[in-house]
Amino acid sequence: MRIVLLGAPGSGKGTQAQRLIDKYRVPQVSTGDLLRAAVAAGSELGLRAKATMDAGKLVDDATMLGIIRERLAAPDAARGFILDGFPRTIVQADGLGALLTDIGQPLEAVVLMDVDTEQLFRRLTGRRTCRSCGRVFNVYTAPPSVPPPCAGQCTTPELFQRPDDSEATIGKRLEVYGAQTRPLIEYYRTRGLLRTVAAEGDIDVVTARLEAALRA
């Protein structure tokens, strides 16, 4: 399995990626995790990325592709990978395609986890976190009032909303995601790689749809 997973914040991408990891025993390659690991390891590419980030700039595509190449050379990626967070632009998609062809691991599919914008707003703006145990709830879909609160860990949960879950912030995040992703959807559709999965509803049902799309 060699796939790119596309999905807006709140689309359930992380949940479904974990299920694929457990079933197919392939790693999820997240660019954020890769950057942190490269910087912590002090590798040449990591130091280059750190210098760029310390200057308040975005890590350039060549450095990011170099870090991805190093990660995909690891033994656990021999059976495949789930790319998350990359590519974000057409230029990055071209670079990724060239890299994967060069290492003999071309993409098998690009999966778009598709959720209605209104539903995304409900998922994201409804999130609340318990200050005591850190458990995350959703006031619309998974309220803390279902006994026992916090799975019995807290007698009276004190919930708060993270700043990045406010309506204004969520609106901006979805706007940026849409602007970045729209060209990629058409890019991969024209190459016959795009699979669209309706990501609303029961988690098990969405998993079944995802696996059916990957078999198609």
N, C-alpha and C positions, 0 to 999 in steps of 0.2 A: 504494500500500500504506500503510494507516494502522492500525497494530496496537499493542496492549499485549502485552508478553511477560512472562508469569508463570512463575516457576520457583524452586525452592529452591536454596540454595547447593550447588554440585556437580551440578546438573541438566544442565549443558552449554549453558545459556542463552547464555553469552557466545560460545561457539564457533559456535552456530547463528545468532546475531544477525549475526556477522561474515560468514557466508556469504550471508545475506539482503542485507546492505549491498553486498557485492561484486556480487551478481546484479542487484538492483533499483535500485541507486544512490540509496538513501534513507538518511538519517542515523539513527544510534542516539542517542536522546535519553535520556541517563542523568542522573537527578537529582543524583547526586553530582558528576558532571562539570560540570553546569550551575551548581551552587552555587559550586564552585571558580572557574569562569570568571567568574561574576558578581562575586564578591568581588575577584578579581584585576583586573577591569576598573574597579572602583570605581563601578559604576552605582548609581543610587538604590536599586534593589531589592537589589543586592549589598551595599551598605553596611548596609541594614536587616537582611539575613540575617546579616552578619558580627557586628553588634551582638548579635543574638539568640544566635548560636553562642558568642560570647565570654562570654556570661552563663551558658553551660552549658545552654541551653534548645534545644528543637527549633524549627526554622523553621516559622512558622505557615503554614497552607494558602493564605491569600490571597497571601502573598509568593511561595510556591512556584509557584502558578498564574500569577502575574504573570511570573515568570522563564520558565516554560514557554511562555506566550503570546509573549514576546519571541523565544524560540528558534525557534518554529514560523513566525515571520514572516520568517525568513532564507530566501534564495533556494533553498538546497539542500533545504529541507523542502517545496518546492512540489509535489513528486511524491509526498510521503508521509513517514512517519516510523515508527520503532520505539521505543516508549516503554518504558523499563526502570527499575524502581524506584519507579514512581508509576502508579496510586494504590496506597496501602497500607491505606486504610480506606474504608468506604462513603461517608462525608462527602466524602473526596477524590474518589471515583469520581463522585459527583453533581456536584462542582465541575468536574471534568475534562469530563464530558459537556456541561455548560452552556457551557464555554469552547470546545470543539470545534464545537459547534453554532453558536455566535456567529461563529466565523471560517470557517464553511463547510467544515470538515474532520472530519466525524464518523468515529468508529471503524468499521473494516470487520470487525475480529475481535479477540478476546482469546485468546491462545494459552497454554495451560497445558502446560509441559514436565513430564510426569509420570514420576517415578522412585520406585521402592520405597525406603522409609526405610532398610532394611538396606543396600541398594546405595549410597545416599547416604553412609552412614557409612563404607563401604569406600573410596569415592572420596575423601572428605575427610580421614579419619584416616590414610589411606595415603599422603598427599602428603608428599614430601620434596624439599628444595631443595639443590642443590650450592653450597657456600660459595664456590667459586672462580668458576664461570661463571654461576651463578644459574638454571641449567636446572632445571625442575621435573619430578620423576618421581612414579610411584605404585608402592609396593612390591607392590601386588596386580595392577595392570593394565598398568603400564609401568615395570618395574624397570630400574635403571641397569646391571644386569649384562649386558644385551644388548650385545655388542661392536659398535662401539667405545664405551666409556663417554663420556657427554656429547657424542656425535657426533664423538668424536676430539679434543675441546678439552681434556679433563682426563685425566691418566694414572690417577690414583686419586681418584675423587670423594669428597669429604667431605660427607656428607648431614646435614641437620638438619630437624627438624619445627618449623614456625612455632607460636608459642603459641596462635594462634587456630585451629589444626588439631587441638588436643587433644580427646579424647573428651568431656570435660566442656563445653568451649566449643562444640563442634559440636552436642552435644545441646541446649544452650540456644538456639543459633541456629536449629535446626530447630523447636524448640518455639515460638519467637517467630514464625517464618515461618508455621507451621501455624495459629496463633491469628489472625494477620493475614489470611492468604490464604483460609481457609475461607469467611468471609462473602462475599468478592469472587467466589469461584467461583460461588456460588449467585446472586449479584447479576447477573453477566454471563450466566449460563445462562438465567435468566428473561427476559433481553432478546434471546436468540437469537444472542449474539455469541461464546459460549465454544466454543473448539476444543481438544480434549485430544489431546496427542501423546505416545505412548509413547517416552520419551527414553532408553531403555536399548538397548545393542547398538552395532553399528558406526556410526561417525559419518555415513557416506554414507547408510546405511539410515535413520537418524533424520532426515537432511535431506530424503530423499524423502518420509517420512511428514509432515514439517512442510509441505512444499510442497503435498502432496495435501490436507492440512487447510485450507490457505489457499485452495485452489481450490474447496473444498466450498461 
